[in-house]
């Protein structure tokens, strides 16, 4: 039996109700509770339990960067000494302007990059300044880098379960 199959029916209903996002109202847990027939504190308690058990990974905002004026979105890619990638990746990921940071395998000889960090800025020049800041964090472990700018918006969605 999978974790989803073993879910309490109220937890499953809560996941289905929130998988496209929380209601955009001043009291989202109250709105969910009203829709699902449970008090707001139960909604919060159940969501916390789902997080704790690893059924859901996070509850967070997913901003539309373009609507906020951040139209220069760049995936920075870095060729970093493998001996230091764990420590340096954690430092880069902790930078306040990095929204995603992860390690990926190289594909030599064409693709030497093993560290990826997504940044968002209002202009490509602003992205350049962020790249310089990341370069400073990586220091001597950095061998080369590039920036891949977004050319269009793709709709991002996670796994969906059916009602």
WOPE-V479350 format. One record per residue. OMEGA is omega in whole degrees, 0 to 359 (999 if undefined). D_CENTER is the distance of its C-alpha to the mean C-alpha in Angstrom with 1 decimal. Layout:
omega:OMEGA d_center:D_CENTER
omega:OMEGA d_center:D_CENTER
//
This chain:
omega:179 d_center:28.7
omega:179 d_center:24.9
omega:180 d_center:22.8
omega:179 d_center:22.4
omega:182 d_center:26.1
omega:181 d_center:26.9
omega:170 d_center:25.0
omega:182 d_center:27.2
omega:179 d_center:27.9
omega:175 d_center:26.6
omega:179 d_center:23.3
omega:178 d_center:23.0
omega:178 d_center:24.0
omega:177 d_center:21.4
omega:180 d_center:18.6
omega:183 d_center:20.2
omega:185 d_center:20.6
omega:186 d_center:17.0
omega:175 d_center:15.0
omega:179 d_center:15.2
omega:176 d_center:14.2
omega:176 d_center:16.4
omega:181 d_center:19.6
omega:179 d_center:19.7
omega:184 d_center:22.6
omega:181 d_center:23.6
omega:187 d_center:23.8
omega:181 d_center:21.3
omega:175 d_center:22.2
omega:180 d_center:25.8
omega:177 d_center:25.3
omega:180 d_center:23.6
omega:179 d_center:26.4
omega:180 d_center:29.0
omega:185 d_center:27.7
omega:179 d_center:27.6
omega:177 d_center:30.7
omega:179 d_center:29.4
omega:181 d_center:29.3
omega:180 d_center:26.2
omega:175 d_center:26.5
omega:176 d_center:26.4
omega:181 d_center:23.2
omega:180 d_center:21.6
omega:180 d_center:23.2
omega:178 d_center:22.2
omega:178 d_center:18.5
omega:179 d_center:18.8
omega:178 d_center:20.7
omega:176 d_center:18.2
omega:182 d_center:15.5
omega:181 d_center:18.2
omega:179 d_center:19.3
omega:178 d_center:15.9
omega:171 d_center:16.5
omega:185 d_center:13.3
omega:183 d_center:10.3
omega:170 d_center:9.2
omega:183 d_center:10.6
omega:178 d_center:8.9
omega:174 d_center:9.5
omega:185 d_center:8.1
omega:170 d_center:10.5
omega:185 d_center:12.7
omega:180 d_center:13.0
omega:180 d_center:16.3
omega:178 d_center:17.8
omega:179 d_center:17.1
omega:179 d_center:19.0
omega:187 d_center:16.4
omega:176 d_center:17.8
omega:183 d_center:17.5
omega:186 d_center:14.1
omega:170 d_center:14.5
omega:178 d_center:13.0
omega:181 d_center:15.2
omega:191 d_center:16.7
omega:172 d_center:18.9
omega:186 d_center:21.8
omega:176 d_center:21.9
omega:182 d_center:24.6
omega:181 d_center:23.4
omega:184 d_center:25.3
omega:189 d_center:23.0
omega:181 d_center:19.6
omega:181 d_center:18.4
omega:182 d_center:19.5
omega:177 d_center:18.6
omega:178 d_center:15.0
omega:179 d_center:14.6
omega:179 d_center:16.4
omega:180 d_center:14.4
omega:180 d_center:11.0
omega:179 d_center:12.8
omega:186 d_center:13.9
omega:182 d_center:13.2
omega:178 d_center:12.6
omega:182 d_center:10.0
omega:178 d_center:6.4
omega:177 d_center:5.6
omega:181 d_center:8.7
omega:178 d_center:10.5
omega:176 d_center:14.1
omega:179 d_center:15.7
omega:174 d_center:19.4
omega:173 d_center:21.8
omega:184 d_center:24.0
omega:5 d_center:27.2
omega:188 d_center:29.1
omega:186 d_center:27.0
omega:184 d_center:23.5
omega:191 d_center:23.7
omega:182 d_center:20.1
omega:178 d_center:18.3
omega:183 d_center:15.5
omega:178 d_center:12.8
omega:181 d_center:11.0
omega:177 d_center:9.7
omega:180 d_center:11.7
omega:180 d_center:12.9
omega:181 d_center:16.5
omega:179 d_center:19.5
omega:177 d_center:21.5
omega:175 d_center:21.6
omega:178 d_center:23.8
omega:176 d_center:21.2
omega:178 d_center:18.7
omega:178 d_center:21.8
omega:178 d_center:22.0
omega:177 d_center:18.4
omega:178 d_center:19.3
omega:179 d_center:22.4
omega:178 d_center:20.7
omega:177 d_center:18.5
omega:178 d_center:21.8
omega:178 d_center:23.5
omega:184 d_center:21.1
omega:174 d_center:21.6
omega:185 d_center:25.4
omega:179 d_center:27.8
omega:181 d_center:25.4
omega:177 d_center:24.2
omega:177 d_center:26.2
omega:179 d_center:24.7
omega:175 d_center:21.7
omega:176 d_center:20.9
omega:177 d_center:18.6
omega:183 d_center:17.7
omega:177 d_center:17.5
omega:178 d_center:16.1
omega:177 d_center:19.2
omega:180 d_center:18.1
omega:175 d_center:15.5
omega:178 d_center:14.3
omega:180 d_center:13.6
omega:175 d_center:10.3
omega:176 d_center:11.2
omega:177 d_center:10.8
omega:179 d_center:14.0
omega:172 d_center:16.8
omega:181 d_center:19.9
omega:179 d_center:23.2
omega:999 d_center:25.2
//
